[in-house]
Amino acid sequence: MVPGPAPVELVTPTGLVRHAFAAMGTQMTLLLPSDRISEGARVERLVATWDETCTRFDPHSELSRLNAAQGQPRTVSPLLFGVLAYAYRAAQATDGLFDPTLLPSLEAIGYDRDFEAIAGGLAARTWTGRPPATGGWRAMELHPDRQIVRLPMGVRVDLGGLAKGMAVDAVIADLASRDVVVAAIDAGGDLAVIGRPPGAAAWTIAIEAPEGVRTVTLDAGALATSSTSRRRWRQGSEERHHLIDPRTGLPSTAALWSASVAAGTCAQAEVAAKAAFLLGPEAGAQFLVSHDLSGLFLAPDGTESRAGRWLAA
């Protein structure tokens, strides 16, 4: 998959080396001490496994085969089952604001191919019907004892940002298991860190804003951003973006540029950022505080608001 744009950038501190590669529809950047840069090839192979398993853009991926087997139980790999189980729990925890079964909605608004094809000028297919039904996650059947999954007819899954966030967490866990004590992985704005940068108290992160960038710091854990600033296209006379509101089945109309959330893991930050964006700055901030998370909300006019205490300027 060709790299896509990112609304967040992990600033490279002095003393670390960058290893960049394309995967999961974005440009990934790994920061490592110079004496551990050989870990880059291992990380690429690990991320490639996640990509090959969880992408919806390859008809031969394990996720695509599961989506094609609607109504039929399928035994899936431990990796795919783990992502689906996390997605189900995340949907429960957000009362459906995070919905992994929005693939029909995404396809209906024209996001039925890799975004680079859309950005490259390939016209989105027209659509004038009613929004597809949402909330299909409630009918998903997951059987952990045998790792069997059944998607009811009409229910298809897009793991998108969640799989990317979980891949980031897998990279961090793998590096930690190999005694890497300082590192960071940035997957197009979904990022996580180990330790502190050489000679610094925290990592510096530049978040795209309407007028330029805003800078925040992260001393541990992970950060993810939901934004409509980049993945936009036209479908006939309608302007579209990829953040579907499950309450309507259509692109969100929340008056936000982006929502960035810091959390213990990238998967948790990814889910919370999506929910917080859909709720908007006031309700979104309450949601984050209730889950002991912190975040930064940016409006299209550049106005910002913050929740919690983790994201310092």
N, C-alpha and C positions, 0 to 999 in steps of 0.2 A: 504494500500500500504506500502511496506517495505521501510525504509529510504534509500536514496541514498547519495552519497558523496557530499561534498560541498567544493568549492574552496575558501571560505571566512569564517572567524570566528569572531564573536563579542566577544571581550575580556571582561570577567566579572570583573567589578570594585568592589572594596571593598565597602561593605554596601548594596549590592543588592544580592538577592537570585535567583538561577536558577530554572526554571520549564521546563523540557524537555519532549517532546512527539513527536510521529511519525504521520505525516499527509502529504498529497499532494506529496507523493513520496520522502520525505526527513525527516531529523530530525529537528524539530523546537525547538528553545530555547527562552523562555520568561524570561526576567530579571525584577524583581520587588522588591520594598522595602519589608522587612520581614513582615510588618504589612498588606500588600496587597497581599500576596502570594495566598490567597483564590481565587483571580481573575483567577488563572490558569485553573481551571475546566471550568469556563465560556468561556475562550478563546478557549479551546479545542473544546467545543461544537460549537462555532461560526465557527472555521476553518473546522470542520467536515461537516458543511452544505455546505461550498464552495467546499470541496473535492467531496462530494456526487453529487453535481450539475454539476461540470465542468470537472470531469475526463473523459478521453477517454478510459481508461482501464477497466471500468465497463460497460458491454453492457446494463445495466439497468439504468445508469445515465441519467439525463435529456439531457446532451450534446449528448450522444450516440444515444438516441432516435431521437433527431433532425437530426443527421447525417444520420440515417437510413431512414428518411422521405424525401429524396432528391426529389426535384420537387414539394413537397406538402407544403402548408403554415401550420405552427404550432404556436399555442399560447404557449408562454413560460413564465416562472416565471420572476418577476422583477429582480432577481439576474442574471439569465442567460442573459436576454435581456440587462442589464446594461453592462455586460462584452463584449457581442458581439458588442454593440454600441461603446464602447471604442475601441475595436479592429479595427473596421471599420475606426474610426477617426484616429487611430494611423497609419493604413495603408495609409490613405490619406496623413497624415502629413510627412511620410517618403518616399512617392512616391513608396510604395510597398516593401521597404526593410524589413519592418515588415509586414508579411503576415500571417494572422490567418488561411488560407486555405491550409496549407502545409501538411495536414495529409496524402494524397496519396503519397507524396514524402517521408515522414518519413517511411511509411509502405514499400515502394518499396526498401529502403536501409536496411530494417531489423528491424527498430524500431517499430515493430507492437505489442509489449507487454511491460509490466512494465520493466524498465531497469534492475532491480535486476534479472529478469529471464535471460536476455542477459549476465549480468555480472557473473551469476552463471554457465555459460557454455552452455546454451541452444542455439544451432546454429541458426544464422539468416537465414531466407529463401533465396535461391538464386534468383538472378535477373539479367537479361542480356538485358532488353529492354531499350527503350528510357525513359528519365525522364518524369514523369507526368507533365501535364500543370500546371503552377502556375498563380497567379493573379486572382484566382476565387473570391476573396473578392469584386472585382468590380461589380460582378453580384449578390451579396447577396442583398436580399430585407428585409429591416427592417422597420416596421410600428409601431412607438412608441405610437400612439393613442390607438392601441389595443394590443400592445406587441406581434405582429405576425412577424414571421421570415420565409422566404422561401430561402432554399439553392437550387440552380439549380442542375440538374443532373450532377454528377461527381464532385461536390464541397462538400468537407467535412472539418470540422473545428477541429483544435487542439489549445486549449487555454493555455496549458502548463504553461510556466513561467508567462504569463500575469495574469492568474487567481491566481497564487500564490502571485504575487506582489499586486494584488488588495485585496486579503485576508489579507495580512500584513497591508495594509492601513485600512481595515475594523477593524482589531484588535486595531490599534492605535486610530481610531475614537471612538471605543467603550470604551476603557480605559479612554480616555480624557473625554467622557461624564459621566464617573463615578468618576470624580475628581482624577484620578491617575495622579500625576504631574511629576513622574519620572518612565520611563519604556523603554524597548527596546524589539523588537521581531525580531529574526533571523530565516528565513525560508530557510536554506541551502544556505545562501549567499545573499538572497534578504532580506533586513532588513530596519527597520525604528525605530525612537526613539522619545521619549517625554522628554523634559527637559534635564538637564545635570546630569551626574553621581555625586554622593556625593563627594564633595571636588575636583572635576575636572572641567576643562573648556570644555572638549569634550569627546566623546566616542572614544575608541581605537579599530581599526578594523585590523585584520591580513589577508592579501590577499596572497593566495598561489602563489609562483613564481617558476620558473624552479630550482632555487638553494636553495629554502627555503620559506621565507615569506617576504612580504613588509608590512610595517605598515603605515596606514593612520589614520587621525582623522576626526570625523564627529560631528559637534556641533549642527546640527538640520537636520530634514528631513529624507532622505532615501538614500540607496545605493543598486545598483544591479550590478551583474557581469555576463557577457557572456564569457564562456570559453570552449575550446575543450580539456582541460587537463584531464578530468575524464570520461565523457560519450563517450567512444570509444569502438569499437568492429570490428571484421573482418567479412566480407561477401564474402566468397570464398577467392579470392586473394586480395580483396580490403579492405583497412582500412577505416572505416567509423566513423563519429561523428554526433551529433544531430543538429548542426547549419547549416540548409539548406539556401543556397543563392537563393532567389526567381528568380534571374536573370538567373540561370542555372538549378534550380531544383535539384541540387546535393550539397553535403556537401561543405561548404565554403573552399576556398583555400587561404584565407587571411593569411598573414605571421604573425599571432599573437598567443600568448598564451592565453591572456584574455584582456577584456576591462571592466573596472569598471566605473560606472557613478554615481555621486551624483545629486540628484534632490529633489524637494519639496515633491514628493510622490514616493512610490516604483513602482507603475504602470508606471509613467513617466520614472523613472530610468531604468526599465526593457526594455521598448521599445527603449529608446535611446541607451542602452548598446548593444542591438542586432544590431541596425543600424550602430552604430559606429564600432563595430567589423567587420561587412561585408565591410564597406568602407575602413578599414585599418587606421593606425595611423595618416597619414597626412590629408586625406579627412575626416576621422572620427573626428579629432580634430576640423576641420573647421565646421563640422556639429554641434558639441557640443557647440562651441562658438557662432554660429549663433542662437542657442536656449537658450543662457545664462545658459549653463550647464557646469559642469567640469568633468574630467575623468582621469583615469590612464590606459595607454596602456602598456602591457608587451609582449615582443617578446619571441620566444622559446629559444633564447640565453641569456635571462635575461635583455636585453636592455629595458629601460623604457622611455616613453615620457608622458607628461601631458598636459592637456588642461584645461583652466580656473584656478580658484584660490581656489576652495572649498576644494579639497583633499590635505591637508597639510601633510608633513612627520612627 
